[in-house]
Amino acid sequence: MVNYKNNIFKHLLLIIFIIMTVQRVYAKSENNKKIIIFDANLHSLRCRQRSRMMDGSRVCPLKFASYRETLLFQKKDNCEVIGPFSYDCISRL
């Protein structure tokens, strides 16, 4: 019985560690002219994707880009890659 509880505790710590680790994320701007680099954890991104404005309307979700797409974007003349920025938010609840 002790091994079972210890095993659950290890899995819980692993899940918390995965959620709280910082990952590099590439997102496109609203007009697709820029790619913004964020260092964010999964919890912050989840809060951002599901958030609402003060009047109840939805926030425009982030449009993610791949690393390869970011490299191709840098080669274009009129496109800009900015960042990395630290993105860490806390939900209101």
Secondary structure in CASP SS format (residue, H / E / C, confidence):
PFRMAT SS
TARGET T0000
AUTHOR 0000-0000-0000
METHOD secondary structure of the structure
MODEL  1
M C 1.00
V H 1.00
N H 1.00
Y H 1.00
K H 1.00
N H 1.00
N H 1.00
I H 1.00
F H 1.00
K H 1.00
H H 1.00
L H 1.00
L H 1.00
L H 1.00
I H 1.00
I H 1.00
F H 1.00
I H 1.00
I H 1.00
M H 1.00
T C 1.00
V E 1.00
Q E 1.00
R E 1.00
V E 1.00
Y E 1.00
A E 1.00
K E 1.00
S C 1.00
E C 1.00
N C 1.00
N C 1.00
K C 1.00
K E 1.00
I E 1.00
I E 1.00
I E 1.00
F E 1.00
D E 1.00
A E 1.00
N E 1.00
L H 1.00
H H 1.00
S H 1.00
L H 1.00
R H 1.00
C H 1.00
R H 1.00
Q H 1.00
R H 1.00
S C 1.00
R E 1.00
M C 1.00
M C 1.00
D C 1.00
G C 1.00
S C 1.00
R E 1.00
V C 1.00
C C 1.00
P C 1.00
L C 1.00
K E 1.00
F E 1.00
A E 1.00
S C 1.00
Y H 1.00
R H 1.00
E H 1.00
T H 1.00
L H 1.00
L H 1.00
F H 1.00
Q H 1.00
K H 1.00
K C 1.00
D C 1.00
N C 1.00
C C 1.00
E E 1.00
V E 1.00
I E 1.00
G E 1.00
P E 1.00
F E 1.00
S E 1.00
Y E 1.00
D C 1.00
C C 1.00
I C 1.00
S C 1.00
R C 1.00
L C 1.00
END
